[in-house]
Amino acid sequence: MRTGFMAGVAAAAVLLGGGLAMAQAVIEIAPEQRTRIKEYVVQEHVRPAPLRERVTVGATLPTEVELAAVPETWGPSLRRYRYVYWDNHVVLVEPSSRKVIEIIE
């Protein structure tokens, strides 16, 4: 019985540790890529999202906020995310959880 309990504790630690690592994933966006992203939202006249609350990394966006697909020109490493334009910032979002993963100023 004790062996089963210890195996369960070890499995839980692995699962929780893996989830923690995923939640803290860092996205590397080069300065020239950040500039290209900001130029895109200006040139394409992307409408700002109607968010009333301050947006921070780790926050979850409400379901009524429409997430846009990331254009190919932003690079392949960002294609899996979605974005919104808010308060002169490009906000990258994990689409399945709607969590903010990066804010490009």
MODELLER restraints for C-alpha pairs under 7 A, 6 or more apart:
rsr = mdl.restraints
at = mdl.atoms
rsr.add(forms.Gaussian(group=physical.xy_distance, feature=features.Distance(at['CA:33:A'], at['CA:74:A']), mean=6.76, stdev=0.5))
rsr.add(forms.Gaussian(group=physical.xy_distance, feature=features.Distance(at['CA:34:A'], at['CA:104:A']), mean=6.74, stdev=0.5))
rsr.add(forms.Gaussian(group=physical.xy_distance, feature=features.Distance(at['CA:37:A'], at['CA:74:A']), mean=6.17, stdev=0.5))
rsr.add(forms.Gaussian(group=physical.xy_distance, feature=features.Distance(at['CA:46:A'], at['CA:85:A']), mean=6.88, stdev=0.5))
rsr.add(forms.Gaussian(group=physical.xy_distance, feature=features.Distance(at['CA:47:A'], at['CA:85:A']), mean=6.80, stdev=0.5))
rsr.add(forms.Gaussian(group=physical.xy_distance, feature=features.Distance(at['CA:48:A'], at['CA:85:A']), mean=4.80, stdev=0.5))
rsr.add(forms.Gaussian(group=physical.xy_distance, feature=features.Distance(at['CA:48:A'], at['CA:86:A']), mean=4.96, stdev=0.5))
rsr.add(forms.Gaussian(group=physical.xy_distance, feature=features.Distance(at['CA:48:A'], at['CA:87:A']), mean=7.00, stdev=0.5))
rsr.add(forms.Gaussian(group=physical.xy_distance, feature=features.Distance(at['CA:49:A'], at['CA:65:A']), mean=6.77, stdev=0.5))
rsr.add(forms.Gaussian(group=physical.xy_distance, feature=features.Distance(at['CA:49:A'], at['CA:84:A']), mean=6.16, stdev=0.5))
rsr.add(forms.Gaussian(group=physical.xy_distance, feature=features.Distance(at['CA:49:A'], at['CA:85:A']), mean=5.77, stdev=0.5))
rsr.add(forms.Gaussian(group=physical.xy_distance, feature=features.Distance(at['CA:49:A'], at['CA:86:A']), mean=5.36, stdev=0.5))
rsr.add(forms.Gaussian(group=physical.xy_distance, feature=features.Distance(at['CA:56:A'], at['CA:100:A']), mean=6.88, stdev=0.5))
rsr.add(forms.Gaussian(group=physical.xy_distance, feature=features.Distance(at['CA:57:A'], at['CA:100:A']), mean=4.94, stdev=0.5))
rsr.add(forms.Gaussian(group=physical.xy_distance, feature=features.Distance(at['CA:57:A'], at['CA:101:A']), mean=5.37, stdev=0.5))
rsr.add(forms.Gaussian(group=physical.xy_distance, feature=features.Distance(at['CA:57:A'], at['CA:102:A']), mean=5.87, stdev=0.5))
rsr.add(forms.Gaussian(group=physical.xy_distance, feature=features.Distance(at['CA:57:A'], at['CA:103:A']), mean=6.86, stdev=0.5))
rsr.add(forms.Gaussian(group=physical.xy_distance, feature=features.Distance(at['CA:58:A'], at['CA:99:A']), mean=5.65, stdev=0.5))
rsr.add(forms.Gaussian(group=physical.xy_distance, feature=features.Distance(at['CA:58:A'], at['CA:100:A']), mean=5.11, stdev=0.5))
rsr.add(forms.Gaussian(group=physical.xy_distance, feature=features.Distance(at['CA:58:A'], at['CA:101:A']), mean=6.13, stdev=0.5))
rsr.add(forms.Gaussian(group=physical.xy_distance, feature=features.Distance(at['CA:59:A'], at['CA:99:A']), mean=5.52, stdev=0.5))
rsr.add(forms.Gaussian(group=physical.xy_distance, feature=features.Distance(at['CA:59:A'], at['CA:100:A']), mean=5.52, stdev=0.5))
rsr.add(forms.Gaussian(group=physical.xy_distance, feature=features.Distance(at['CA:60:A'], at['CA:98:A']), mean=5.36, stdev=0.5))
rsr.add(forms.Gaussian(group=physical.xy_distance, feature=features.Distance(at['CA:60:A'], at['CA:99:A']), mean=4.31, stdev=0.5))
rsr.add(forms.Gaussian(group=physical.xy_distance, feature=features.Distance(at['CA:60:A'], at['CA:100:A']), mean=6.23, stdev=0.5))
rsr.add(forms.Gaussian(group=physical.xy_distance, feature=features.Distance(at['CA:61:A'], at['CA:98:A']), mean=5.54, stdev=0.5))
rsr.add(forms.Gaussian(group=physical.xy_distance, feature=features.Distance(at['CA:61:A'], at['CA:99:A']), mean=6.34, stdev=0.5))
rsr.add(forms.Gaussian(group=physical.xy_distance, feature=features.Distance(at['CA:67:A'], at['CA:82:A']), mean=5.63, stdev=0.5))
rsr.add(forms.Gaussian(group=physical.xy_distance, feature=features.Distance(at['CA:67:A'], at['CA:83:A']), mean=5.48, stdev=0.5))
rsr.add(forms.Gaussian(group=physical.xy_distance, feature=features.Distance(at['CA:67:A'], at['CA:84:A']), mean=5.72, stdev=0.5))
rsr.add(forms.Gaussian(group=physical.xy_distance, feature=features.Distance(at['CA:68:A'], at['CA:82:A']), mean=5.36, stdev=0.5))
rsr.add(forms.Gaussian(group=physical.xy_distance, feature=features.Distance(at['CA:68:A'], at['CA:83:A']), mean=5.26, stdev=0.5))
rsr.add(forms.Gaussian(group=physical.xy_distance, feature=features.Distance(at['CA:68:A'], at['CA:84:A']), mean=6.29, stdev=0.5))
rsr.add(forms.Gaussian(group=physical.xy_distance, feature=features.Distance(at['CA:69:A'], at['CA:82:A']), mean=4.87, stdev=0.5))
rsr.add(forms.Gaussian(group=physical.xy_distance, feature=features.Distance(at['CA:69:A'], at['CA:83:A']), mean=6.55, stdev=0.5))
rsr.add(forms.Gaussian(group=physical.xy_distance, feature=features.Distance(at['CA:70:A'], at['CA:78:A']), mean=6.86, stdev=0.5))
rsr.add(forms.Gaussian(group=physical.xy_distance, feature=features.Distance(at['CA:70:A'], at['CA:79:A']), mean=5.53, stdev=0.5))
rsr.add(forms.Gaussian(group=physical.xy_distance, feature=features.Distance(at['CA:70:A'], at['CA:81:A']), mean=6.47, stdev=0.5))
rsr.add(forms.Gaussian(group=physical.xy_distance, feature=features.Distance(at['CA:70:A'], at['CA:82:A']), mean=5.45, stdev=0.5))
rsr.add(forms.Gaussian(group=physical.xy_distance, feature=features.Distance(at['CA:70:A'], at['CA:83:A']), mean=6.42, stdev=0.5))
rsr.add(forms.Gaussian(group=physical.xy_distance, feature=features.Distance(at['CA:72:A'], at['CA:79:A']), mean=6.71, stdev=0.5))
rsr.add(forms.Gaussian(group=physical.xy_distance, feature=features.Distance(at['CA:81:A'], at['CA:92:A']), mean=6.40, stdev=0.5))
rsr.add(forms.Gaussian(group=physical.xy_distance, feature=features.Distance(at['CA:81:A'], at['CA:93:A']), mean=5.66, stdev=0.5))
rsr.add(forms.Gaussian(group=physical.xy_distance, feature=features.Distance(at['CA:81:A'], at['CA:94:A']), mean=5.25, stdev=0.5))
rsr.add(forms.Gaussian(group=physical.xy_distance, feature=features.Distance(at['CA:81:A'], at['CA:95:A']), mean=6.10, stdev=0.5))
rsr.add(forms.Gaussian(group=physical.xy_distance, feature=features.Distance(at['CA:82:A'], at['CA:92:A']), mean=5.85, stdev=0.5))
rsr.add(forms.Gaussian(group=physical.xy_distance, feature=features.Distance(at['CA:82:A'], at['CA:93:A']), mean=5.15, stdev=0.5))
rsr.add(forms.Gaussian(group=physical.xy_distance, feature=features.Distance(at['CA:82:A'], at['CA:94:A']), mean=6.47, stdev=0.5))
rsr.add(forms.Gaussian(group=physical.xy_distance, feature=features.Distance(at['CA:82:A'], at['CA:95:A']), mean=5.97, stdev=0.5))
rsr.add(forms.Gaussian(group=physical.xy_distance, feature=features.Distance(at['CA:83:A'], at['CA:90:A']), mean=6.69, stdev=0.5))
rsr.add(forms.Gaussian(group=physical.xy_distance, feature=features.Distance(at['CA:83:A'], at['CA:91:A']), mean=5.35, stdev=0.5))
rsr.add(forms.Gaussian(group=physical.xy_distance, feature=features.Distance(at['CA:83:A'], at['CA:92:A']), mean=4.51, stdev=0.5))
rsr.add(forms.Gaussian(group=physical.xy_distance, feature=features.Distance(at['CA:83:A'], at['CA:93:A']), mean=5.53, stdev=0.5))
rsr.add(forms.Gaussian(group=physical.xy_distance, feature=features.Distance(at['CA:84:A'], at['CA:90:A']), mean=6.01, stdev=0.5))
rsr.add(forms.Gaussian(group=physical.xy_distance, feature=features.Distance(at['CA:84:A'], at['CA:91:A']), mean=5.29, stdev=0.5))
rsr.add(forms.Gaussian(group=physical.xy_distance, feature=features.Distance(at['CA:84:A'], at['CA:92:A']), mean=6.86, stdev=0.5))
rsr.add(forms.Gaussian(group=physical.xy_distance, feature=features.Distance(at['CA:85:A'], at['CA:91:A']), mean=6.10, stdev=0.5))
rsr.add(forms.Gaussian(group=physical.xy_distance, feature=features.Distance(at['CA:89:A'], at['CA:103:A']), mean=6.44, stdev=0.5))
rsr.add(forms.Gaussian(group=physical.xy_distance, feature=features.Distance(at['CA:89:A'], at['CA:104:A']), mean=5.55, stdev=0.5))
rsr.add(forms.Gaussian(group=physical.xy_distance, feature=features.Distance(at['CA:89:A'], at['CA:105:A']), mean=4.88, stdev=0.5))
rsr.add(forms.Gaussian(group=physical.xy_distance, feature=features.Distance(at['CA:90:A'], at['CA:103:A']), mean=5.80, stdev=0.5))
rsr.add(forms.Gaussian(group=physical.xy_distance, feature=features.Distance(at['CA:90:A'], at['CA:104:A']), mean=5.01, stdev=0.5))
rsr.add(forms.Gaussian(group=physical.xy_distance, feature=features.Distance(at['CA:90:A'], at['CA:105:A']), mean=6.72, stdev=0.5))
rsr.add(forms.Gaussian(group=physical.xy_distance, feature=features.Distance(at['CA:91:A'], at['CA:100:A']), mean=6.70, stdev=0.5))
rsr.add(forms.Gaussian(group=physical.xy_distance, feature=features.Distance(at['CA:91:A'], at['CA:102:A']), mean=5.97, stdev=0.5))
rsr.add(forms.Gaussian(group=physical.xy_distance, feature=features.Distance(at['CA:91:A'], at['CA:103:A']), mean=4.57, stdev=0.5))
rsr.add(forms.Gaussian(group=physical.xy_distance, feature=features.Distance(at['CA:91:A'], at['CA:104:A']), mean=6.29, stdev=0.5))
rsr.add(forms.Gaussian(group=physical.xy_distance, feature=features.Distance(at['CA:92:A'], at['CA:100:A']), mean=5.89, stdev=0.5))
rsr.add(forms.Gaussian(group=physical.xy_distance, feature=features.Distance(at['CA:92:A'], at['CA:101:A']), mean=5.72, stdev=0.5))
rsr.add(forms.Gaussian(group=physical.xy_distance, feature=features.Distance(at['CA:92:A'], at['CA:102:A']), mean=5.12, stdev=0.5))
rsr.add(forms.Gaussian(group=physical.xy_distance, feature=features.Distance(at['CA:92:A'], at['CA:103:A']), mean=6.22, stdev=0.5))
rsr.add(forms.Gaussian(group=physical.xy_distance, feature=features.Distance(at['CA:93:A'], at['CA:99:A']), mean=5.49, stdev=0.5))
rsr.add(forms.Gaussian(group=physical.xy_distance, feature=features.Distance(at['CA:93:A'], at['CA:100:A']), mean=4.49, stdev=0.5))
rsr.add(forms.Gaussian(group=physical.xy_distance, feature=features.Distance(at['CA:93:A'], at['CA:101:A']), mean=5.54, stdev=0.5))
rsr.add(forms.Gaussian(group=physical.xy_distance, feature=features.Distance(at['CA:94:A'], at['CA:100:A']), mean=6.51, stdev=0.5))
rsr.add(forms.Gaussian(group=physical.xy_distance, feature=features.Distance(at['CA:94:A'], at['CA:101:A']), mean=6.64, stdev=0.5))
